[in-house]
């Protein structure tokens, strides 16, 4: 493996463990991501110097996350794997899977907790805090659903706005306040 690829693969393995995935799974994904062509399990095993069973389990994990595509070559019975090419698609897949695995169960638990009748002041306080958390998570989830519908080009433009988006919102607020003051003047006249 070339040194640049090796550094990336090793780093991604270390980062994977911080993101809650197995180090080998992170390395497999990184290797497939930078590979110029689909790789079979034997090639992955050899490149990473890990056991074939680790590669098989890692590929299954990546497939469950929809981060690996399976393909075949004419005249070759082996399975070949590759990562999606579009980094925006990868981001969307990761976000959708995180939502399905982590956010949705939390929202469900919070909904159930809010349906319970609080038995004392402590429970009422806790339930109110959970309601606030539920509202925030739901708002973020709705916002992200809107963002996922955007074309990659639009997403890039939106992200490029950065602080400009805040300035635009401030400008909008000033216009609305000015409009409200104008309506008040017209109503008083």
C-alpha positions as CSV (number, residue, x, y, z in Angstrom):
1,X,0.0,0.0,0.0
2,X,1.5,3.4,-0.9
3,X,2.5,5.5,2.1
4,X,-0.2,8.2,1.6
5,X,-2.9,5.6,1.3
6,X,-1.5,3.8,4.4
7,X,-1.6,7.0,6.5
8,X,-5.2,7.7,5.5
9,X,-6.3,4.1,6.1
10,X,-4.6,4.0,9.5
11,X,-6.0,7.3,10.5
12,X,-9.5,6.4,9.5
13,X,-9.2,3.2,11.5
14,X,-8.3,5.2,14.6
15,X,-11.1,7.7,13.9
16,X,-13.5,4.9,13.4
17,X,-13.0,3.7,16.9
18,X,-13.9,7.2,18.1
19,X,-17.0,7.2,16.0
20,X,-18.2,3.9,17.5
21,X,-17.1,1.5,14.8
22,X,-14.5,-1.2,14.8
23,X,-11.0,0.0,13.8
24,X,-10.8,-2.6,11.0
25,X,-14.2,-1.5,9.6
26,X,-12.9,2.0,9.4
27,X,-9.7,0.8,7.7
28,X,-11.7,-1.3,5.2
29,X,-13.9,1.7,4.3
30,X,-10.9,4.0,3.9
31,X,-9.2,1.5,1.7
32,X,-12.3,1.1,-0.5
33,X,-12.8,4.9,-0.6
34,X,-9.4,5.7,-2.0
35,X,-9.1,2.7,-4.2
36,X,-9.2,3.4,-7.9
37,X,-11.1,0.1,-8.5
38,X,-13.3,-2.3,-6.6
39,X,-11.4,-4.7,-4.4
40,X,-12.2,-8.3,-3.5
41,X,-12.0,-9.6,0.1
42,X,-8.6,-11.3,-0.5
43,X,-7.1,-8.0,-1.8
44,X,-8.5,-6.2,1.3
45,X,-7.1,-8.9,3.6
46,X,-3.7,-8.6,2.0
47,X,-3.6,-4.8,2.0
48,X,-4.7,-4.5,5.6
49,X,-2.9,-7.5,6.9
50,X,-6.0,-8.7,8.9
51,X,-7.8,-12.0,8.9
52,X,-10.3,-12.9,6.2
53,X,-13.0,-13.3,8.8
54,X,-12.4,-9.7,10.0
55,X,-12.8,-8.5,6.5
56,X,-16.0,-10.4,5.9
57,X,-17.5,-9.1,9.1
58,X,-16.3,-5.6,8.3
59,X,-17.8,-5.7,4.8
60,X,-21.1,-6.9,6.3
61,X,-21.1,-4.0,8.7
62,X,-20.4,-1.5,5.9
63,X,-23.1,-3.0,3.8
64,X,-25.6,-2.6,6.7
65,X,-24.6,1.1,6.7
66,X,-25.1,1.2,2.9
67,X,-21.5,2.4,2.5
68,X,-20.2,-0.5,0.3
69,X,-21.4,-1.5,-3.1
70,X,-21.1,-5.1,-4.4
71,X,-20.1,-5.7,-8.0
72,X,-18.8,-8.6,-10.1
73,X,-16.3,-8.8,-12.9
74,X,-17.0,-10.8,-16.1
75,X,-15.5,-14.3,-15.7
76,X,-14.7,-13.8,-12.0
77,X,-16.9,-15.4,-9.4
78,X,-15.5,-13.3,-6.5
79,X,-17.4,-10.4,-5.0
80,X,-15.8,-7.0,-5.4
81,X,-16.5,-4.0,-3.2
82,X,-16.3,-0.3,-3.6
83,X,-17.4,2.8,-1.7
84,X,-19.9,5.3,-3.3
85,X,-18.1,7.9,-5.4
86,X,-20.1,11.0,-4.4
87,X,-18.9,12.4,-1.1
88,X,-22.3,14.2,-0.6
89,X,-24.1,10.9,-1.1
90,X,-21.8,9.3,1.5
91,X,-22.6,12.2,3.9
92,X,-26.3,11.7,3.4
93,X,-26.1,8.0,3.9
94,X,-24.1,8.4,7.1
95,X,-26.6,11.0,8.4
96,X,-29.6,8.9,7.5
97,X,-28.1,5.8,9.1
98,X,-27.1,7.7,12.3
99,X,-30.7,9.1,12.4
100,X,-32.2,5.6,12.0
101,X,-29.9,4.0,14.6
102,X,-29.5,6.7,17.2
103,X,-31.9,9.7,16.8
104,X,-35.2,7.8,15.9
105,X,-35.0,5.5,19.0
106,X,-34.3,8.5,21.2
107,X,-37.3,10.4,19.8
108,X,-39.5,7.4,20.4
109,X,-38.3,7.0,24.0
110,X,-38.9,10.8,24.6
111,X,-42.4,10.5,23.1
112,X,-43.2,7.6,25.4
113,X,-41.9,9.5,28.4
114,X,-44.0,12.6,27.6
115,X,-47.1,10.4,27.5
116,X,-46.6,9.3,31.0
117,X,-48.4,11.0,33.9
118,X,-45.7,12.5,36.2
119,X,-46.1,11.3,39.8
120,X,-44.3,14.2,41.5
121,X,-42.6,17.5,41.0
122,X,-39.3,15.9,40.1
123,X,-41.0,13.8,37.4
124,X,-42.8,17.0,36.1
125,X,-39.4,18.8,35.9
126,X,-37.8,15.8,34.2
127,X,-40.6,15.5,31.7
128,X,-40.5,19.2,30.8
129,X,-36.7,18.9,30.1
130,X,-37.4,15.8,28.0
131,X,-40.1,17.8,26.1
132,X,-37.5,20.5,25.4
133,X,-35.0,17.9,24.2
134,X,-37.7,16.3,22.0
135,X,-38.6,19.6,20.4
136,X,-35.0,20.4,19.6
137,X,-34.2,17.0,18.2
138,X,-37.4,17.0,16.1
139,X,-36.6,20.5,14.8
140,X,-33.1,19.4,13.8
141,X,-34.5,16.2,12.3
142,X,-37.0,18.2,10.2
143,X,-34.3,20.7,9.2
144,X,-32.0,17.9,8.1
145,X,-34.8,16.2,6.1
146,X,-35.0,19.5,4.1
147,X,-31.3,19.7,3.7
148,X,-31.1,16.1,2.4
149,X,-33.5,17.0,-0.4
150,X,-31.2,19.7,-1.7
151,X,-29.0,19.0,-4.7
152,X,-25.3,18.7,-3.9
153,X,-24.6,21.9,-5.7
154,X,-27.1,23.8,-3.6
155,X,-25.6,22.2,-0.4
156,X,-22.2,23.5,-1.4
157,X,-23.5,27.0,-2.0
158,X,-25.4,26.9,1.3
159,X,-22.3,25.8,3.2
160,X,-20.2,28.4,1.4
161,X,-22.5,31.1,2.8
162,X,-21.2,30.5,6.3
163,X,-21.5,33.8,8.3
164,X,-23.2,35.3,5.3
165,X,-26.3,33.3,6.1
166,X,-26.4,34.9,9.6
167,X,-26.1,38.3,8.0
168,X,-28.9,37.5,5.6
169,X,-31.1,36.5,8.5
170,X,-30.2,39.7,10.4
171,X,-31.1,41.7,7.3
172,X,-34.4,39.9,7.0
173,X,-35.2,40.6,10.7
174,X,-34.4,44.3,10.2
175,X,-36.7,44.4,7.2
176,X,-39.5,42.7,9.1
177,X,-39.2,45.1,12.1
178,X,-39.1,48.1,9.7
179,X,-42.2,46.8,8.0
180,X,-44.0,46.3,11.3
181,X,-43.1,49.9,12.4
182,X,-44.4,51.1,9.0
183,X,-47.7,49.2,9.5
184,X,-48.0,50.7,13.1
185,X,-47.6,54.2,11.7
186,X,-50.1,53.6,8.9
187,X,-52.6,52.1,11.5
188,X,-52.2,55.1,13.8
189,X,-52.8,57.6,11.0
